[in-house]
């Protein structure tokens, strides 16, 4: 006797399989343009084997001053294989400029941001970019506001996730970064 899956059950299984594959294959298996740039950056090639803090940013948010602490973390640990990757998004009350050059100028001139910033993306809902869909699926913790943080280890897998109210220099984040930095780089990285 044959059994058939309903469309909803098949979609659920596909979503679970996609999340499992994303968790196994590495969360950085995506490409994005640098902010106001044209050439795609393969995140796995550029940051694979590093410890990465992925953050959805917004220029006009009450949490925007977190740029300073993000830049400080990036500067402090970058020589040890760490990077902050910023992804501007206007998903929450449109608190991001529409123009990427304006975002870039604001970040550099107001907060001295030098860590990599990428194209403006959607981080929640059906329009979420593949990276954020994978992060939400693996963590079960999609961003609820701007400046949600995801820490990815050298193996490309999620270590932890923190909401907007947890500042980048919070003890829990700093300790998790330092612990992850002591892990060996995976073979081939």
N, C-alpha and C positions, 0 to 999 in steps of 0.2 A: 504494500500500500504506500503510495506516494503521499508525502506531506508538503504542503506549500506554505511559505511564509507570507504573512500579510505585508502589504507595502510598508506599513509603519514598523513592523518587526524587522523587515529587511533594512530599512533606513537606520534603525537603532543599532543593528549588528554592524552595518557599514561604519557608522560613527564610532563605535567602540573599537573596531579593527583599525580605523584610521588613527585614533588616539594611541592605541598600542604601538602601531608602527612608528608614529611620531616619537613616542617615548623611547623606542628601541633604536631608531635610525639616527636620532639626534635632532634636537630642536632647532639647530642652526642651519638645517638643510633648506635654506631659502635665500633669495637674492632681492636686494632693494637698492634703489638709487640713493646716493648721498643727498642730503638736503640741498636743493637747488642745483643738483648735478644731473648728468645725463647717463653716465655709464653705471650699469648694475654692479653691485658688490655681492659676491658669493660669500655669505656670512660664514659658512663652514670653512671655506678656504682662508678667509681673512682672520677668523677668530676661533676656529676649531682647535681644541687643545688648550684654550685659555679659559679662565673663569670670567663669566660675563654677567653683568647686571643689566637687564633689559627694562627700560622705563618708558611709559607713555607720558609724554610731556605736553604742557600747554602754557602759552605765554601770558595769558590773562586770567590766571587762577590764583586763589589764595595760597596754594602750595608752590607756586612758581619760585619763591626764594630757595626751594630745595635744589635748584640748579647749582648753587654755591657748594653745597655739601657733596653733590654728585661729582662736580669738577674736582673737588679736593680728594675724593676717593680715587677717581681716575688718575690723578696726578701722583698720589701716594703709592699706588700699587701697580701702575702700568708697566713698570720695568720688571715686575714679577709675573707677567702674563695675565693681567687683568684689564678689562675694558668695560666702561659704561657705554651702552648703546641706547641713544635716545630716539624715540619715535613720536614726533608731534601728532596730535590728534585733536580734532574739534568735536569729538563724540559727546562730550559732556558740556551742555549749554554753550556750544560753539565758542569755547574759550581759547581758540587758537586762530591766528591770522590765516586768511585764505592763501596768501602769497608766500611761497617758500623762501624767497629772498628776504622778505620782511621778517620771517621767523628766524632765519639765519642771522640777520643783522641784530635783532633783538637779543638773541642768546649770546652772541659774541660781545656786543657793546654793553649790555646791561649786566651780564653775569660772567663774562670772560670764558664762556664755554669753548673748550677745545676738544672734548671727547666727541666721538663720532655721532653725528646726528643724521638721521635718514629721512626719506620722503614722508610727507604727511600721510597718515594711514587711518583706517578705521580699526578700532580695537575691540569692539563689542558688536553683537548682533550678527545678522546674516551677511552684512558687508565687511565683517572683520577680516583683516588680512590673514593669510595662512599661518604666519608665525603666531599671531594672537589666538587664532582658533586652536592651534596645537597647544599653546601655553594654557589656555582655559580648559581644554580637554584633559590634559595631564594633571594640572593642579586642582581642578574642580573649583577654581577661584578666579573667574574672569574679573577684569578691572571694574570697579564700581565707581571710580572717579579718576581724575588725572593723577599722575605720579604713583601709579601702582608699580611695584618692583618685583621682578622675577630673577632669581639667582640661578644660573646654569653652570654646572661644573665642567671640569676639563673633559669629561666623558660625553659632553653634550646633553646631559640629562638634568632635569630640574632638581635643584636642591631645596629651595624654599621660595615662598611668595609672601609679600608684605603689602598691606594697603597703604593708601595715600597718607594717613596720619602718622605712619612710622617713618621718621626722617632717615635719610641715607646714612647719617652718622650715629644712628641708634646702635647701642651695644650689640644687640642680636644680629644686626646686619653685618657690622664690622667683624664680629667673631665668626660668623658663617663664611665671610669672604676669606679671612685669614686661615681658617681651617681648610677651605677648598684650595687655597693656594699651596698648601703643603702637600696636596695629593699629587702623585706622579702624573705626568702627561701620558695619555694613552699611546700605545705603540702606533707608529705611523703618523703621529701628529707633529 
